Amino acid sequence: MNIFEKLFGSSETSASSAKNRLKMVLVHDRNDISPGVLRQIRDDIIGVFAHHLNIDPDAVEVMLDENDNDNMLVAQVPLTPTRRVRTNH
């Protein structure tokens, strides 16, 4: 939730929010993925990405989503800005 949503309220209605939460519960149940397994997957993703890139581990989100007939595991991994160091070769 960003600062504007906190100040002015979310544009999402409580019914819409409840529908989205229920949808997520159903997707988790259908795929038999517990919250603990999802947390472990998130930790593994953080480890792999952090080994190669500068990321913000606290902002990484891993979720299950259903799109038409497909179930997807979606990971959002925000990259942190990096400074490029010039080297004279």
Residue pairs with C-beta under 8 A, 6 or more apart in sequence:
1 10
5 11
10 17
12 20
23 66
24 63
24 64
26 66
27 64
27 65
27 66
27 71
28 34
28 35
28 38
28 64
30 71
31 64
31 71
33 64
38 62
38 63
38 64
41 62
41 73
42 60
42 61
42 62
42 75
45 60
45 62
45 75
45 77
46 55
46 57
46 60
46 77
49 55
49 60
49 77
50 57
53 79
54 79
54 80
54 81
54 82
55 77
55 78
55 79
55 80
56 78
56 79
56 80
59 76
59 78
60 75
60 76
60 77
60 78
61 75
61 76
62 73
62 74
62 75
62 76
63 73
63 74
64 71
64 72
64 73
64 74
65 71
65 72
65 73
65 74
66 72
